[in-house]
Amino acid sequence: MEFTEKHVMGLKDLLYRMADDLLILGHRNSEWTGLGPILEEDIAFSSMAQDKIGQSLALYEILHEIGESEPDTVAFTRNAEQFHSCHLVELPIGEYDFSLVRHFYFDHQSALRMDMLAETVVEPLQMVARKFRGEVKYHTMHADSWLKTLANGTEEAKIRMQQAINETFPYALGMFELSDYEADLIEAGIFPGEAALQEAWYRVISEKLNAFGYSVPEINNSIPSTGGRKGHHTEHLQPLLDEMTEVFSIDPSADW
């Protein structure tokens, strides 16, 4: 099938959503370095943060191949209004319960998205999705292990995790904010669509939360935190971007 201008625009929008989410959450997760509850968690969160930033680079490179600016320029010269990231990834790390639940929600979404894109008609994206599925699978295993462990821990631990599950859920639903190009992406075989992804994600996280002993938030009772995909962000994104771009602003030739 020959791609139309709308197909290309939809592909770019999809790639920016994914890459921006990964870049921002990678930097957020890196903030746990030296602060984790145990040494192994410092290492784990740092490693997963590096994985996410590496994945974002691969997606920015595909964007460059289809006409966008070079990865460093795209990553480090846009302001908050030009980012396509969802609200979930830009929130501060908070307490460890929040970061673990964000990790759980985001990485199960990411794993399912990569599975879907492993069958896309866009060959470079298909190759990237297949390459990174293994990394993302490890991330979901890590998240599952901690949610299960804390559910079986103290009563306080389980209560705090349940509160984080409930309070983070509307932000998680914002990951699936519909694109203006949903029909075009589906028609071209590029991506099955955000609605299909959300349905698969909710089924997976519901099964896991139930198995761990938590209550599952109801979609119908939640108002998604949307707007990020359209450039409308929380107050937390721009300060993070300012911090992220400090070195690039001093030396644009530096590698990342």
Long-range contacts (C-beta under 8 A, 24 or more apart in sequence): 1-121, 1-188, 1-189, 3-188, 4-184, 6-181, 6-184, 7-181, 7-184, 7-185, 7-187, 7-188, 7-190, 8-66, 9-181, 9-184, 10-179, 10-180, 10-181, 10-182, 10-184, 10-185, 10-188, 10-190, 11-66, 11-122, 11-125, 11-185, 11-190, 12-63, 12-66, 12-68, 13-84, 13-179, 13-180, 13-181, 13-229, 14-179, 14-181, 14-185, 14-190, 14-191, 15-59, 15-60, 15-62, 15-63, 15-125, 16-63, 16-83, 16-84, 17-84, 17-85, 17-86, 17-179, 17-229, 18-56, 18-59, 18-113, 19-55, 19-56, 19-59, 19-60, 19-63, 19-74, 20-56, 20-83, 20-84, 20-85, 21-85, 21-86, 21-89, 21-106, 21-175, 22-52, 22-53, 22-55, 22-56, 22-59, 22-110, 23-52, 23-53, 23-56, 23-75, 23-85, 24-83, 24-85, 24-89, 24-90, 24-237, 24-240, 25-49, 25-52, 25-89, 25-102, 25-106, 26-50, 26-51, 26-52, 26-53, 26-56, 27-53, 27-240, 27-244, 28-89, 28-90, 28-91, 28-92, 28-93, 28-240, 29-93, 29-99, 29-103, 31-93, 32-93, 32-96, 32-99, 36-96, 37-96, 44-142, 45-99, 48-103, 48-138, 48-139, 48-142, 51-132, 51-135, 51-139, 53-256, 55-128, 55-132, 55-135, 57-256, 58-128, 58-131, 58-132, 59-125, 59-128, 62-124, 62-125, 62-128, 65-124, 72-248, 72-252, 72-256, 75-256, 76-244, 76-245, 76-248, 76-249, 76-256, 77-245, 77-248, 78-241, 79-238, 79-241, 80-231, 80-233, 80-237, 80-238, 80-241, 81-231, 81-232, 81-233, 82-231, 83-228, 83-231, 83-233, 83-237, 83-241, 84-228, 84-229, 84-231, 85-228, 85-233, 85-237, 86-171, 86-174, 86-175, 86-177, 86-225, 86-228, 86-229, 87-171, 87-174, 87-225, 87-226, 87-227, 87-228, 87-233, 87-234, 88-168, 88-171, 88-172, 88-174, 88-175, 88-225, 90-228, 90-233, 90-234, 90-236, 90-237, 90-240, 91-171, 91-234, 91-236, 92-236, 95-160, 95-164, 97-150, 97-160, 97-161, 97-163, 97-164, 98-164, 98-167, 98-168, 100-143, 100-146, 100-147, 100-150, 100-161, 100-164, 101-147, 101-161, 101-164, 101-165, 101-168, 102-168, 102-171, 102-172, 103-139, 103-142, 103-143, 103-146, 104-140, 104-143, 104-144, 104-146, 104-147, 104-205, 105-168, 105-169, 105-172, 105-175, 105-205, 106-172, 106-175, 107-136, 107-139, 107-140, 107-143, 108-140, 108-143, 108-201, 108-204, 108-205, 108-208, 109-172, 109-175, 109-176, 109-197, 109-201, 110-136, 110-139, 111-136, 111-137, 111-139, 111-140, 112-197, 112-200, 112-201, 112-204, 113-197, 116-191, 116-192, 116-196, 116-197, 117-191, 120-189, 120-190, 120-191, 121-188, 121-189, 121-190, 122-190, 125-190, 144-208, 144-212, 147-208, 147-209, 147-212, 147-214, 148-211, 148-212, 151-212, 151-213, 151-214, 152-213, 158-213, 158-214, 161-214, 162-214, 162-215, 165-209, 165-214, 165-215, 165-217, 166-215, 166-217, 169-217, 169-222, 170-222, 170-223, 170-224, 170-225, 171-225, 173-198, 173-219, 173-222, 173-224, 173-225, 173-226, 174-224, 174-225, 174-226, 174-227, 174-228, 175-201, 176-201, 176-224, 177-224, 177-226, 177-227, 177-228, 177-229, 177-230, 179-229
